[in-house]
Amino acid sequence: MSRIGNSPVLIPEGVSVEIQTKLLLVKGKLGELSQNFDEITVEQVDNELLVKRSSESKSSKAKHGLYRSLFFNMVNGVHSGWKKELELVGVGYRASTQGQKLDLALGFSHNIVFMIPNEVKVEAISEKGKNPIIKLTSSDKQLVGSIAAKIRSFRKPEPYKGKGVKYVGEQIRRKAGKSA
C-alpha cells in the first residue's frame, strides 16, 4: 500500500489543472508544467487531485507514489516556486551573472561559463566578508535540482578545508589532517 500515493494533492487558489489522456497540465502564476503518466488514473475532485493505480502489479505500485509526488511538485512549483542556494567557499572563489550566463571563478586556470536555461532565474550575491551565494529559482523542481547539482559538480567540497561549491546549510564531513 502506497502511503504517499493515497494522499490527495491539494490545488491552491489560482492554479488550474487539466487532465488529458495520459497527460497532466498545470497552470499557475509562475508558469505552466506538463507531465506524461501511465499505469495510473488521475481525477480531480473539487480542489484535490486523486491518483489511483489501475492494477496491483509491482510497476503500477511503484509509479503510484512517484506520479503523486511529481504532481505535488508541479502544483507547488507553479503556485510558489522552488529555490536552491549554493555557497562558494574558498579564497578567490567568485560568481557573476550576465543574463542567463553564470561566470564562476573556482580556482582553476580559467573561469567556467555556464548557460542557465530560460526557465530558471539565476542571481549571484556577493557581499564583502561573506562567501558568494548563487540563487536558482524556477517552477520546475527537477530542473532547479539538476542545475544546482551540475554547478556543485564543478568543484565539490573537499573534506580537509571544506573548500568548494556547497548547498547553503549543507554539513560537510570534515577529516583531520596529518598529525605531525
Secondary structure, 3 states (H helix, E strand, C coil): CCHHHHCCEECCCCCEEEEECCEEEEEECCEEEEEECCCEEEEEECCEEEEEECCCCHHHHHHHHHHHHHHHHHHHHHHCCEEEEEEEECCCCEEEEECCEEEEECCCCCCEEEECCCCCEEEEECCCCCCCEEEEEECCHHHHHHHHHHHHHCCCCCCCCCCEEEECCCCCCCCCCCCC
